[in-house]
Amino acid sequence: MAGQVVTGSRSGLRSALPLLLPAYLWLTVAIFLPLSAMVFFSFMTELPLSGRAWSFTLDNYATFFSQGLYWTLLLASLRLGLEVTLWCVVIGYPAAYVLAKVFRGRSREAIFLLVILPFWSNGLVRIFSWAMVLREGGILDTALNAVLPFKINIDLMYSYPAVIIGLVHSYVPYMVLTCYLTLQAIDDSLIEAGRSLGASRLQMLKRVIIPLSMPGLVAGAALIFVPVVGSFMEPRILGGRTGTFYGTVIEDQFVAVFNWPLGAALSFILLAVVLVILALASPVLKRVA
Amino acid sequence: MRMPKLTAFLTATAVFASALTLAARADEVHVLNWKGYGADEPWAIAAFEKATGNKVVNDFFNSEQEMLTKLRTNPALYDVVMINAAFNDQAMAEKLIQPIDVSKIPNYADISPDKAGSPMLARDGKVYGVPWVWGLTALAINEKSFETPPTSIAEMWNEAHKGRVTIRDDAVEGVQFGAIATGQNINEIKDMEAVKSKLTSLMPQIKTFWSSENDWNQMVASNQIDIGTYWSGSADRAKTHFKLPVSLVIPREGAVAWLDAFSIPAGAKNVAGAEAFINYMIDPKFYVEWVTKVGAPVSANTKAVAALPEDAFNRKVMGDPDVAKRIQFQAPITDAQREAYLALWQELKVNVK
C-alpha cells in the first residue's frame, strides 16, 4: 500500500478512496439527497403525494417577502442567536481559561466531565428540568424564599429570559470546548514572557491571550449562532406566548398544515441569511484571528 | 472477495427486515390512533385478544396530517384507523379508506341516529366511518381560582385572570374559538376581522399556549393558570385519573364539538378483525370501563352512555338537550382555509411579542 502512494498522487487518491468512501456515501445519503429533495420541494406548489397535481412555482419564496411577519420573526431569531452567543462567551470563555491554565491533572478531568455532562442527557429532559426550576413556586423560587428574609416572586417561566437561559445552558459546552482547545495550545512561556516584560493582567488578556485564542472563540460562536437561530423546541416549551420564532413557524408549516413546500422555502431563506452573515463576518474574523 | 460477501449479507438483511415488516400475520389487527386514546389501553387489548383471538398492534399519530401521511405512505399496513369526522371526507376523496359493511358490526345499530347519519361519514349511500366518541373543545377551570364556575366565554378576557389564561396552540381551534366568542358559525365565519380583533385582545391574557394534555395538567397542578380552552374528555381524565381540581365549563355562547370515528383503510389485510375491533370499541362494556378507569369523551353508542351512572358527567351534562343546542360540530376544512387560519394565528402570536 505504501509503495502505491509513492508512485503518484492518482494512485494515492485511489488508495485513499476506500477510506473516504464511507464518509462521503454517508454524507450523500443522509445529507445531500434529503437536502436536494427539500430544495426541489421548495419550488413546488404541492407535495406529489397520492396523485395530487403539482407544478413549479416561486410563490413559496415570494410569500416570505410579501409578509412582514416572517421578517419580524427572522430578525427576532437573529437577535436571539446573538444574545445566546454573547452569553455563551461571557460564561464559557472564563471557564475554558480556568480549565486550560489553572487546573491540572485529576481536577481538570473532573471539571471537564462536569462541563460535558449536559451533552449526555436528552435535550427535552434538560428543557423540562428548567421548566421545573424557573416557574413560580418552582425550585428556584422556593429555594430563594427559604433563604432570603424578604419575600420575592420569581416566575421566569414562559418568558424571553427563560428561552435565553435554556438555550445558553444547552450550547455553552460548545464554547467551553472550542476555547479550551485553543487556550490550551497557548505556550505558557509566552505568558511568562509577557509578564516578565511588565504587562498587567488586563494587557496580557488583551494583547496575548484573546488574540491567540480567537480561532476557538470564532468557531464556538459559529457553532452556537447557527443552530440557535433555527431553534424551535426551547422557545416553544420555555417561551410561552413570547416563544414564537422563525424556527417554530417553520415547524408549524411542516407539522400543523403539512405545507412542506413553504416550510422548505423558509428554511432555505434562513440558510441563505446565515451564510451571508457568516460570509460578511469572515474577513473581519480572519483579521482578528 | 469481501465485497460480494458483504453485499450478499446486506441484501439478506434487507430482505429479512422487509419480510418481517410485510408479513403482518393474518390474525393481527393494526390500529392507528392517538396515543392514550382508548384503543391502546392494556386491559382493553387483553380482553379483545382473549375474546376474538386477534392480536392488536398499535401505532400512533400526533396530528391529523401525520395520520393522513401514514395512510398515504403505508398502504395496506393498517386495518383500523381513527379519523376525526372532519377529515373523513379528505381520506375518502384520496381513496385512503374503504366502505364498511355495517351489518358485520352488531353494535352499529345502537349508535345514535344523528351521529350515524352524519353526512361527513357517508358517501353514495356507503358508510366510511363508524362513529366512536364525540366531545367538546370548551373551557376548563382551575377549581382553586373560582368560587362559582363562570358561565360565559368572556371570562377568558376578564382582567382578573391576566397572565393566567391558556389556549391550545392550534390555528383551527383558535380561530373557531374566536368565532364562538364573536357569535358566529364556526363552519362559516363571515366576519374574520371580528375574530381577529377579539383574539388580539385575548393575547395579553395568555400565560402560554398548550399543546398536550400533559401541559394543561402540569399548569393546573402547579397552580399557574385559572382558565383555558380544553377538551371535554381530557378534563374528565384530569379529574378522574389525575385527581386534579379541574372542571369543564360549557359556556352559554357555545362550544366546538368534534366527532371521532373508526374507518378501515383501503387494502386492509384483516377486514374481519377490523370489524371485530370496531365493534368492541363501541361496545358499552368497554366504554363504561374506559370512563371509570381512565376518563373518556362521550360514546356515540346510546346504550353505552345509558350504561353510565345517572350522575356521570358524560351522561348528565353532555347528554343535556340544552347543551346539544349550544354546540357546533366541526365540518371539513379545506387546505386553503387551514393555511389562512394558520397565517392569522401566527400573526397574532408574533404581534404579542
Interface residues (C-beta under 8 A of the other chain):
Chain A: L49 S50 Q67 L69 T72 L73 A76 R135 E136 G137 G138 M157 Y158 R236 G239 G240 R241 T242 G243 T244 V249 D252 Q253 V255 A256 V257 F258 N259
Chain B: N62 S63 Q65 E66 L68 T69 R72 T73 E94 K95 L96 D169 D170 A171 M203 I206 K207 T208 F209 S211 S222 N223 Q224 D335 R338 E339 L342 A343 Q346 E347 K349 V350 V352 K353
